[in-house]
Amino acid sequence: MDRRSVRALRRLAWLQGYDWTDEDLEGLLPLVEKSLELIERLDTLPLRDVEPAVQYRML
């Protein structure tokens, strides 16, 4: 099954308790695709030696 389909979005929406129409999900699909593309690009960044930006200080 293609994870970037209206059918997949319908299933995910249902699991989260949303009752969205196929028209609603078709409108969301391009946003989901773009978000997944950006996440895939983040996965390619060489961040192994980068320190975290947040520090937790215990006083």
For each residue, the residues with C-beta under 8 A, 3 or more apart:
1: 5 7 8
2: 5 8
3: 8
4: 8 29 32 33 36
5: 1 2 8 9 29
6: 9 10 22 25 26 29
7: 1 10 11
8: 1 2 3 4 5 11 12
9: 5 6 12 13 25 28 29 32
10: 6 7 13 14 20 22 25
11: 7 8 14 15
12: 8 9 15 16
13: 9 10 16 18 19 20 25
14: 10 11 17 18 19
15: 11 12
16: 12 13
17: 14
18: 13 14
19: 13 14
20: 10 13 24 25 28
21: 24 25
22: 6 10 25 26
23: 26 27
24: 20 21 27 28
25: 6 9 10 13 20 21 22 28 29
26: 6 22 23 29
27: 23 24 30 31
28: 9 20 24 25 31 32
29: 4 5 6 9 25 26 32 33
30: 27 33 34
31: 27 28 34 35
32: 4 9 28 29 35 36
33: 4 29 30 36 37
34: 30 31 37 38
35: 31 32 38 39
36: 4 32 33 39 40
37: 33 34 40 41
38: 34 35 41 42
39: 35 36 42 43
40: 36 37 43 44
41: 37 38 44 45
42: 38 39 45
43: 39 40
44: 40 41
45: 41 42
46: 49
47: 50
48:
49: 46
50: 47
51:
52: 55
53:
54:
55: 52
56:
57:
58:
59:
